[in-house]
């Protein structure tokens, strides 16, 4: 999908490729099939296997790739010699001339059988708002519709919709209306949890309110 001067492509689950004039950014590598080896930056939102997949990172990275991830991902990334930038929520980093802001990403109503949040706020998981060729892109990570979203200003919002561990389509639609991006793109489905049904429901709920694009995987 082309928006202004960037191209956004969906590979799997929460893994996207954002291509600008001079920079290629991937998010949350998972189940990547092809060897691309062209990432300038890889953004990882948290340490779960479906967002930090070392085999997929190997297919995206080259010797110049910079990996950005929360601090508790350090041990999982120990096998990579790439430059790494470890982050916490509410920071701003400049990586390869790309401005990257970290924002909170956590659950407020998704709990396991012990009553604990699947993604607790105190763990320090992040979403990212990054700027490529003057376009602001928000990758939410595994999150609910959290109060902080009221302050997020972005052109493109990549939002999870599968439910169980993340927002349901209705919750994601409510979050999108808070953020008011130019385009909302559903994610976190089709690779073991959630299906395109949730993505279509997300789009239906926002009909005549917000532009929604459902992307088709390019990694086949």
N, C-alpha and C positions, 0 to 999 in steps of 0.2 A: 504494500500500500504506500503510495507516494503522498506525502504531505509537505507542501512547500519544497524545501531543498533536501529533505531526508526520505529514506525508504525504510519502512518497518515491515519485517517479515517474521512469521511465527514458525518455529521449528517444532517444539513440543511443549505441552504443559505450561510452564512459565518461562520457557526459553525463547527469547526473541533476538533477532539481529536488527540493529539500528545502524543504518549506513548513511553517513554524511559525506560531505565533499572530500574530506581527507581522513575521516575516522570511522572505524567499525567497532561497534559495542555489542557485546552479547550479554544477556541476562540469564541467571539461574540455569546453568547447563544441566540437561537431563535427557537421556536416551537419544543423543545425537547419533545419526547414522553415518553421515558423510564426513570425510576429512576435509575441513575447511582451512585450518591453520592460518587464519587471517585476522584474528582478533587483535585489535589495539588495546581494548579494555574488556575485562570480564567482570560483571557486577554480580555478586552473590548476596542474597538477602538473609540467608540463615543456613544452619548446618544440616538440615534434613536431607536425606538421600535423594529426594526428588527435586532438589534445588542446588545441591552440590554433589555432582557426579564426576569423579575423577576421570573416568574413561571418556566422558564427553568433553571435559576440559582439555584432554590431550588432543582431541579432534578439532578444537577451536584455536588453541594457543600456538604461538611460535615464540622464539627466543626474546622478542621485543614486547610481548603481551604483558600488561600490568593487570594483576588480579586484585580486586577490591572486595573485602568481605568483613563481616563482624569479627571482633577479636576472638570469640570462642571457636572460630573456624581454623585457627592457626595450625593446630596439630593435624587436621585433616588435609591441609594443603602443604604439608611438610615435604612431600615428594616432588614438588615443583621448584625449580630454580629461578622462576620468574620473580620480578619485583612484585612485592605485595604491599598493599595499603590496608591496614586494619582499622575499623571504624566503630563508632558507637552512634546511637541516635542523636540527631540535632547537631551535626557537624557539617562543615563545608570543606571540601577538598578540591584542589586543582590537580587533575591527572591528565597528562598529555594535552594540556590547554583546554580540557573539558571541565567545566564547573559541575561538581557533584555534591548535592545536598542530601544528607541522610535524614530520614524521618522515622518516627516510631512505627512498628508493625507488630500487632499483638491481638489476642482474643479477649473479648469481653463476655461472650456467651457460648463458647465452644469448649466443652469440658470432657475429660476422660472419665472412666468409671469411678475414679477416686475423687472426682469433683475438682480436679486441677485443670487449668487452662492448657490446651495443647501448645499454645504459643504464649507463654506468660510475658507480661510487659517487662518484668525485671530481668529477663534473659538478655535483652538488648538486641533483639532482631531488628532489622531495618527494612524500610523501603527506600527507594532512591528517586530524587528529582534531578535529572541531569539535562544539560543544555547542549544540543548539537545544532550548529548553524542557526542559532537563534530560536530553535524550537525546544520547548520544555517538555520532557517526557517523564512520566511518573510510573515506576514499576512498584506495585504495592507490596509484594511479598505475601506471606500468609497472614492475613489480617481480617479483623472484623471492621465494621463501620465505626471507626473510633472518633472521638471528639476532635482530635487534632486535624482531621481532614477538612474542617471548616476553613483552615488557613492555607490549604494547599492550592497554589495557583499553577496550572499546567495546561499545555495545549493538548497533549495526548495522555490518557489515563489507561493503564493496563491493570485490570481489576480481576481478582479471583471470583469465580461464580459457582463452584462445585458444591458448596455446603460441606457439612461434617466438620472439617478442620478450618474452613474459611467461610466467607460470606455466602449465603444463599443468593439466588438471582435477585430476589426482592431487596435484600440488604445491600447488594452491590449496586442496584439501580438507585437506591436512596443515597448511597455514598457518591455515586456519579453526579447526582443532582446537587450535592453539597459542593463538589469540586468544580463542576461546570467546565469541563474541558471542551475543546473543539470537537474531539473524537474520543469516544470510549471504546476500548477493545477488551472483550472478555477473555479470560485465561484460566488456567488451573483446571483443565478437563481433558479427557481423551487419552490419558496415559495412566490408567489404573484407577482413577477416581473421577467421577463426573463424566458427562457426555456432551455432545453438541446440543442436546435438549436444553440444558441449563443456559448455554450461550444464547440460544434462540429465545428462551423465556426472558432473559436479561434484555435482549433487543426489543422484544414486544412491550415490555414494561416501560421502555423509554421512547416508544414510538411517538412522534410529533413533539418530543421534549428535548431530545439530544441525539446527535448523530452517533450511531453505533456501527462498527465494522467487525464482522466475524471473519477472521482470516483462515486460510487453508494452509496446512503445513507445506513448507518448501523442502523439507528434509525427508524425501522419500526415495 
